Amino acid sequence: MNPRKITDNVFSVGAVDWDRRLFDSLIPLPDGTSYNSYLIKGSEKTALLDTVDPAMKETLFENLSDIKHIDYLVAHHAEQDHSGSIPFVLEKFPGITIVTNQKCRDMLVDHLHVPADKFRVVADGETLSLGDRSLQFIFTPWVHWPETMVSYCARDKILFTCDFFGSHLATADLFVAHEAQVVEAAKRYYAEIMMPFRIPIQGHLTKLKAYDIRTIAPSHGPIWNKPSLIVDAYADWVLGKPKNVAVIPFVTMHDSTRRMVRRLAGALIDRGVTVEEFDLPVTDLGKLAMSLVDAATVVVGCPTVHGGAHPAAVYAAYLANALRPKLKFASVIGSYGWGGKMAEQVAGMLSTVKPEIIQPVVVKGLPREADYRALDALADAIALKHREAGIAP
Ligand code: FEO
C-alpha cells in the first residue's frame, strides 16, 4: 500500500490488522484493529509518529519505501503495538532521533533495549520544529500507561493521540465513515482499556479544551474528522452519571441460578430498570465491559462449586473491579447444594469499586416460591436505590 494522505505533507503509513482476535492475551478483538503510524514532512525535518506492532512491520516499511530520510521518531507510548517496530526503524534509518518523554524513554530502553543515546527527551508543552510546522507535546499519563502523551500540530490542527480516543477496528476507511460503528468500537476500547483511568482522563479532557482541534488521529481505528463525536462520547463515558441499568453476568450449572436470573431480570424490567444479561461461559467479555461503562448496578449470578464461587463468576467480578466502572450498587444471587460462602466471596471481590452491596439472595437447590419473592424484593430495592440516587425517574 502507499502512504495515505491526511492533509498536505501529513500521511498515514501504518497497518490494518484484519485478523487479530486477542490483545494482551486478554482483550477480544472481534473486528480486528489497526496500528496507525503517521509521517509528517516538514519543510526542514521529517517525523514519523509511532510505529506498528512488529508482526506488521513489513507493511510499515512498504509504506515508507520511497522515504529516504527521517529525522525524528516520536514515541507517544511504549507499548509494543506502537513501539515494537522501533528497533527495525532504527536499523533502516540509523540517524533517526527518538523524541519522547523521560518515562517513555526509560520504558523503551527496558522493554526493547533501544540504545540510550538515540533519544531526545522532551518536557510537557515542549515544541519540536519541523520547519513550516511543529509538534507540541502534551503529557497525558495513564491513557493507557503512565508515560503516554499526545502531540498537537497547530498548523494542521491535528491532535495525534496514540491509544487515547482509539478504537479496535480494522477498516479500509482512513477517516470515520460509519459513525455509529466506530463510536461502538471506541466504547468497547474505552471500556476495556481506558475505563480504569477515568480520573486522569477527566483532567486530560479539560486540558485539551485549550486546543483548536479539527482532526484527532489515534493509533487504533479510523481518524476522527469530527472530533466532537469522540470527545463528547468520552465526556459522557467518563463524567456522565451512571444510567438506570442493571448488568447481570451469570453462570449456571444445573439451572437454579439461571431461573433466578430470569426472575430478577423480569422483575427489574417490570420496575423500569434496563437489564443486560451475560451468560458468562459463552459471552463476549468485551460486551460485558461495555455494559459496565453506563450501569448503575451489577448483580452477579453464581452457583456454589467446591464450597466457593464458580470460577467464571470470580473472573467476571475480578474484571468488573479491575475496570473500575461507575457502579453504585451491587448484589449477588445464586444457589448452593450444602453450604459455602459464595456470596461473600463474590461481593468481596469488588473491593476497589466499593459499590453499596444490596442484600444477596442465595438459595439451597432449586428456588422455591419464597426465593422468587426474595428476588422480587431485590428488584424493588434496586429500583428504589436508582430513584433515590436520581438515576431513575
Ligand atoms: Fe495500543 Fe496501550 O497500546
Residues whose N, C-alpha, C, O or C-beta is under 5 A from the ligand:
A	BS01	FEO	E79 D81 H144 D163
